[in-house]
């Protein structure tokens, strides 16, 4: 399926039409039924909530895709926005743009700094044909934590996005104090091979973004130091980044990802939920320098099953296409799309979990549960699927370290299907380790934040 329109503006997807889609029982990860849980309402009246953070005073800050940050206290949702970015955003009905990610600085209690990832119009220095700009900015909250200090925005990073889809957009600070940012492969659907027309050969465009670490910052996880700007950048490069000292963009921490929509840390472990294309949804436990294989692989499967242009960055037939702002692969045929890595290349990283996807599905990465309300989930990674009826899954690392990890599906009490009836947009985790789901009914004011609780 050429997609993803279910991340369309406002989340107004054809939820009723998709409700008949089910996840096949035959999965790469074995599946059992998990415990029954309930979902306790925490925040209501939102519009497409995409991210949530917990302030030191106990308040919650919720980001809405349309550009508002909303503050929630014990007395409810505050009418006055914490921050209004609506005039700075670039939105359209067919794409996946908006306010996409948020992370508090590890020393927020002292410096009150936090970071947002949002979509803005193309900048003047970018070439014609760019869809929009992926912006990563720093802001400072006011001393009373009721809003943002005026004019405190510092743009840390701007990335040209060739297309309106596959933007990923999540942010997370690691235990090392560095900021991790996920970017998708920047799929563009309105270009032909020459950059014009409707007969698109988008495999050739996006085929190089996730495997080309020299010419772009797409299709991977970036790791930067926002506290150490340099003369030519508003951030520093951690000295132990995997490509430091090698040709290319040393912001990369991992690559070969299609649309790493949601990421999270559990201690030193970085979990990445990567939205698939035709066959499967995948979750990775990412280590520095990992190549997750897209588009040579989709999850652990050869993708696509047809001879296409070589996707590896060292292909001498690669040419730069100024209309897509990325390297484009000339077609050569035949080419084996799933080569066996040898001693001269990094091996591809296989996912820890993957499930097959008939029709429209999209994994929504979550968190490892560290709370005490549901003992059965302790230490298990909790995640789900975007499309309603949206399942909630858990998985746990096997003692022998093998992959894939076994998969269990939670049962949501009070529903006919045992699943969420709304779009599962994102997850959040509070300082006590409890896990929350951020959902939307697909229209204004139907967004909620709900906490996982025992049945």
C-alpha positions in Angstrom: 0.0 0.0 0.0 1.4 3.4 -1.0 0.7 5.3 2.2 0.3 6.7 5.0 -2.8 8.7 4.8 -4.0 7.6 8.2 -1.7 10.2 9.6 -3.5 12.8 7.6 -4.4 16.2 8.9 -6.5 16.0 12.0 -6.3 12.3 12.1 -9.5 12.1 10.2 -8.8 8.8 8.6 -11.3 6.4 7.3 -11.5 4.6 10.7 -14.7 2.9 9.9 -13.4 1.5 6.7 -10.3 0.3 8.4 -12.1 -1.3 11.3 -12.5 -4.6 9.3 -8.7 -5.0 9.0 -7.2 -7.6 11.3 -3.7 -8.5 12.1 -3.0 -12.0 10.9 -2.4 -14.7 13.5 0.6 -15.9 11.6 3.4 -13.6 12.8 7.1 -13.7 12.9 6.9 -13.3 16.6 4.9 -16.0 18.4 1.8 -14.5 20.1 -0.1 -15.3 23.3 -2.9 -13.5 25.1 -1.6 -11.2 27.8 -3.3 -9.9 30.9 -6.5 -7.8 30.9 -6.1 -4.1 31.6 -8.3 -1.0 31.9 -7.5 2.4 30.5 -8.1 5.2 33.0 -8.9 8.7 31.5 -6.4 11.3 32.5 -6.8 14.1 30.0 -9.8 14.6 27.7 -10.8 17.2 25.1 -7.6 17.2 23.1 -7.1 17.3 19.3 -4.7 14.7 18.0 -2.3 14.5 20.9 1.2 13.5 19.7 3.5 13.8 22.8 3.3 14.3 26.5 5.9 15.3 29.1 5.7 15.5 32.9 6.9 18.7 34.7 8.6 18.7 38.1 5.5 20.3 39.7 3.3 17.5 38.6 1.7 19.2 35.7 1.5 17.5 32.3 2.3 19.1 29.0 0.6 17.6 25.9 1.5 18.5 22.4 -1.2 18.5 19.7 -0.4 17.9 16.1 -1.8 21.3 15.0 0.8 23.2 17.0 -0.5 23.7 20.5 1.1 22.7 23.7 -1.6 22.2 26.4 -1.0 22.2 30.2 -3.0 19.8 32.3 -3.1 20.2 36.1 -5.0 18.5 38.9 -7.9 20.9 38.1 -8.0 19.9 34.4 -6.9 21.2 31.0 -5.8 24.8 31.1 -7.5 27.0 28.5 -4.5 29.2 27.8 -1.9 27.3 25.7 1.5 26.6 27.2 2.9 27.4 23.7 1.2 28.2 20.3 3.2 27.2 17.2 0.3 27.2 14.8 1.6 30.1 12.7 5.0 28.4 12.3 3.7 25.0 11.1 3.3 23.6 7.6 0.3 21.3 7.4 -1.6 19.7 4.5 -4.4 17.1 4.3 -2.4 14.4 2.6 0.7 14.2 4.7 2.0 13.5 8.2 3.3 16.9 9.1 2.7 18.8 12.3 4.0 19.0 15.9 5.4 15.5 16.2 7.8 15.1 19.1 8.8 16.6 22.5 11.5 15.9 25.1 12.5 17.7 28.3 16.1 18.4 28.9 17.6 16.0 31.5 18.3 19.1 33.7 14.9 20.7 33.1 14.3 21.3 36.8 17.3 23.7 36.7 17.4 25.1 33.2 13.7 24.7 32.1 14.7 23.8 28.6 12.8 21.5 26.3 12.8 20.4 22.7 10.2 20.1 20.0 10.2 18.6 16.6 7.7 20.2 14.1 7.1 20.7 10.4 7.7 24.2 8.9 7.6 25.6 5.4 10.7 25.1 3.2 13.5 27.6 4.0 15.0 30.0 1.4 18.2 28.0 1.1 16.4 24.9 0.1 15.9 23.9 -3.5 12.5 24.0 -5.3 10.4 21.0 -4.8 11.1 20.4 -1.1 7.9 19.6 0.8 8.8 21.2 4.1 11.4 21.6 6.8 11.8 19.2 9.7 12.7 21.6 12.6 14.2 20.6 15.9 14.1 23.6 18.3 14.9 24.4 21.9 12.5 26.4 24.1 12.7 27.7 27.7 9.8 27.4 30.0 9.0 30.3 32.4 9.9 30.2 36.0 6.3 29.4 37.1 6.0 26.6 34.5 2.8 28.0 33.1 4.2 28.9 29.7 7.2 29.6 27.5 9.6 32.5 27.8 8.8 34.8 24.8 11.3 34.6 21.9 13.2 31.8 23.6 13.2 29.5 20.6 16.6 28.4 19.4 16.5 26.4 16.2 18.9 23.5 16.7 18.6 21.6 13.4 16.7 22.0 10.1 16.4 19.1 7.6 14.9 19.4 4.1 12.1 16.9 3.8 11.4 15.9 0.1 7.9 14.5 0.9 5.0 15.0 3.2 5.1 11.4 4.5 7.5 9.2 6.5 8.5 12.1 8.8 8.9 10.0 12.0 9.5 12.9 14.4 10.1 11.6 17.9 12.7 12.9 20.4 14.3 11.3 23.4 17.2 12.0 25.7 19.4 9.0 26.4 21.1 8.1 29.7 24.2 9.7 28.2 22.6 13.1 28.2 22.5 13.3 24.4 19.4 14.0 22.3 18.2 11.3 19.9 15.9 12.2 17.0 14.1 9.9 14.6 13.7 10.9 10.9 11.9 8.9 8.2 13.0 8.3 4.7 11.1 11.3 3.4 9.0 9.5 0.9 7.6 11.7 -1.9 4.8 10.4 -4.0 4.2 13.1 -6.6 7.5 12.8 -8.6 8.4 10.6 -11.5 12.0 9.4 -12.0 13.0 12.7 -13.4 11.3 14.6 -10.6 8.2 15.4 -12.6 4.8 13.8 -13.3 2.5 11.4 -11.6 4.2 8.1 -12.7 6.4 8.0 -9.6 9.4 5.7 -9.2 9.6 6.5 -5.5 11.5 3.3 -4.7 14.5 4.9 -6.5 14.2 8.2 -4.6 13.7 6.8 -1.1 15.9 3.8 -1.8 19.0 5.9 -1.2 17.9 8.1 1.8 17.9 5.4 4.4 21.1 3.7 3.1 22.9 6.9 2.2 24.6 8.4 5.3 26.7 10.8 3.3 24.2 13.2 1.7 21.2 13.5 4.0 19.9 13.0 7.5 16.9 10.8 6.6 15.9 7.3 7.4 17.6 6.9 10.7 18.2 7.9 14.3 20.4 11.0 15.0 22.3 11.6 18.1 23.5 15.1 18.9 24.6 17.3 21.8 22.3 20.4 22.0 24.4 21.8 24.9 27.5 22.2 22.8 26.9 24.4 19.7 29.9 25.0 17.4 30.7 27.8 15.0 28.8 26.3 12.1 26.1 24.3 14.0 23.7 24.8 16.9 24.7 21.4 18.3 27.7 19.3 18.9 28.6 15.7 17.7 29.2 13.2 20.4 32.8 11.9 19.9 31.7 8.3 20.1 29.0 8.5 17.4 29.5 5.5 15.0 30.4 7.5 11.9 32.7 10.0 13.6 35.9 10.1 11.6 34.3 8.5 8.5 33.0 10.2 5.4 29.4 11.4 5.7 27.0 12.8 8.3 28.3 11.9 11.7 25.0 12.9 13.3 23.8 9.3 12.6 23.5 6.8 15.4 21.6 4.2 13.3 20.1 4.1 9.8 18.3 1.9 7.4 14.9 2.8 8.8 11.7 3.6 6.9 9.6 5.6 9.3 10.8 5.2 12.9 7.7 6.9 14.3 8.3 6.4 18.0 11.4 5.8 20.1 12.1 5.3 23.8 14.8 4.4 26.3 14.8 1.9 29.1 18.2 2.3 30.7 20.8 2.0 28.0 18.4 0.2 25.6 16.9 2.2 22.7 13.6 0.8 21.4 12.5 1.9 17.9 9.1 1.2 16.3 9.5 1.3 12.5 6.4 1.6 10.3 6.5 -0.9 7.4 5.4 -0.7 3.8 3.8 -3.9 2.4 4.4 -6.9 4.6 5.3 -6.2 8.3 5.6 -3.9 11.2 8.8 -4.0 13.2 10.4 -3.0 16.6 14.1 -2.8 16.9 16.5 -2.7 19.9 19.0 -0.4 18.3 22.7 -0.2 19.0 25.2 2.4 17.7 26.1 1.8 14.0 23.1 -0.4 13.3 21.8 -0.7 9.8 18.3 -1.9 9.9 18.2 -2.6 6.2 15.4 -0.5 4.7 14.7 -0.6 1.8 16.8 -3.7 1.1 14.9 -5.3 4.0 11.4 -4.7 5.4 11.8 -6.0 8.9 13.7 -9.3 8.4 12.2 -9.8 5.0 13.7 -9.1 1.6 11.9 -6.0 0.3 10.8 -5.5 -2.4 10.7 -8.9 -4.0 11.8 -7.5 -7.4 15.0 -6.4 -9.2 15.5 -2.7 -8.6 18.2 -0.1 -8.7 21.0 -0.8 -6.2 20.3 1.1 -3.0 23.7 1.1 -1.3 25.4 4.4 -0.9 28.6 3.4 -2.6 26.8 2.6 -5.9 28.7 4.5 -8.6 25.4 5.0 -10.5 24.0 7.2 -7.7 23.3 10.7 -9.0 22.1 13.8 -7.1 18.6 14.9 -8.0 18.2 18.6 -7.1 14.4 18.3 -7.3 14.2 15.8 -4.5 17.2 17.1 -2.6 18.7 13.7 -2.3 20.7 11.1 -4.2 18.7 9.2 -6.7 19.6 5.7 -8.0 19.7 5.0 -11.7 17.9 1.7 -12.5 20.1 -1.3 -13.1 18.6 -4.8 -13.5 18.8 -7.4 -12.3 20.1 -6.7 -8.8 19.7 -8.9 -5.7 18.1 -6.6 -3.2 19.0 -8.8 -0.2 22.7 -9.4 -0.4 24.4 -11.4 2.3 26.6 -9.1 4.3 30.3 -10.0 4.2 33.3 -9.0 6.2 33.6 -5.6 4.5 30.1 -4.4 5.4 28.1 -4.0 8.6 25.4 -6.7 9.0 21.8 -5.7 9.0 20.1 -5.5 12.4 17.0 -7.7 12.7 14.0 -6.6 14.7 13.2 -8.0 18.1 9.5 -8.1 17.2 7.6 -8.0 13.9 4.0 -8.8 12.9 2.4 -9.2 9.5 0.1 -6.6 8.2 -2.7 -7.1 5.8 -4.2 -3.8 4.7 -3.4 -0.7 6.7 -1.3 -1.1 9.8 1.4 1.0 11.5 3.3 0.1 14.6 3.3 2.7 17.4 6.4 2.3 19.6 6.0 2.5 23.3 7.9 2.0 26.6 9.2 -0.6 28.9 6.8 -0.7 31.9 8.5 0.1 35.1 5.5 1.0 37.3 3.9 -1.0 40.1 0.2 -0.9 39.2 0.3 -3.9 36.9 2.9 -6.4 38.2 2.4 -8.7 35.2 3.8 -6.0 32.9 6.9 -5.3 35.0 10.0 -5.1 32.7 7.9 -5.8 29.5 8.0 -3.5 26.5 4.5 -2.2 25.8 3.6 -0.9 22.3 0.7 -1.1 19.9 -0.7 -0.4 16.4 -2.0 2.9 15.2 -5.1 1.7 13.3 -8.4 1.0 15.2 -9.4 -1.4 16.5 -5.8 -0.8 17.8 -4.2 -3.7 19.6 -1.8 -3.3 22.6 1.2 -5.6 22.7 3.9 -6.6 25.2 7.1 -8.4 24.7 10.0 -9.5 26.9 13.6 -10.3 26.1 14.2 -14.1 26.1 16.7 -15.4 28.6 18.8 -16.7 25.7 18.8 -13.4 23.9 17.3 -14.8 20.7 15.2 -12.9 18.2 12.3 -12.5 17.5 11.0 -12.0 21.0 7.6 -13.6 21.9 4.6 -11.3 21.5 1.6 -11.1 23.8 -1.5 -9.0 23.1 -3.2 -7.2 26.0 -6.9 -7.4 26.5 -8.5 -3.9 27.0 -11.4 -4.3 29.4 -14.8 -2.8 28.5 -14.4 -3.1 24.7 -16.0 -5.6 22.4 -12.8 -6.4 20.5 -10.4 -6.2 23.5 -8.6 -3.4 21.6 -8.7 0.4 21.5 -11.5 1.8 19.4 -9.5 5.0 18.6 -6.3 5.9 16.8 -3.3 5.0 18.9 -1.1 8.0 18.2 1.6 7.7 20.9 2.7 6.5 24.3 4.1 8.4 27.3 5.7 7.3 30.6 5.6 9.2 33.9 8.5 9.4 36.4 7.1 6.4 38.3 7.2 4.2 35.2 3.5 4.1 34.6 2.6 4.0 30.9 0.0 6.1 29.1 -1.7 6.0 25.6 -2.4 9.1 23.6 -5.4 8.5 21.3 -7.8 10.3 19.0 -11.3 9.6 17.7 -10.4 11.3 14.5 -12.0 14.7 15.0 -11.5 17.8 17.0 -11.8 17.4 20.8 -11.8 13.6 20.7 -8.2 13.2 21.8 -7.5 11.6 25.2 -4.6 10.6 27.4 -5.3 7.3 29.3 -3.2 5.4 31.8 -2.8 1.7 31.8 -4.3 0.2 35.0 -5.2 -3.2 36.4 -8.6 -4.6 35.5 
